[in-house]
């Protein structure tokens, strides 16, 4: 794939692991396919278990207003369970765990 047609990449820090995040999947779902476990619970943007900080990039949400305050959005916090990467993204998720290949 050329750079113009590839899916955005999501890099998870401090692991330093990256994975593709096609626009058909949330960041949480794409992480699962890449054998990465991000914190999660409700998967619908309300419980905030997956809350993490996005240091670079842009996302859009699958729901109108995810469980984030205006201030949290401004500070770069996202909910990966309902966030779709629009550009390459870097997130800080200290609790992320690499799983063995399936």
Secondary structure by P-SEA (a helix, b strand, c coil): cccccccbbbbbccccbbbbbcccccaaaaaaaaccccccccccccccccccccccbbbbbccccccccaaaaaaccccccccccccbbbbbbccccccccc
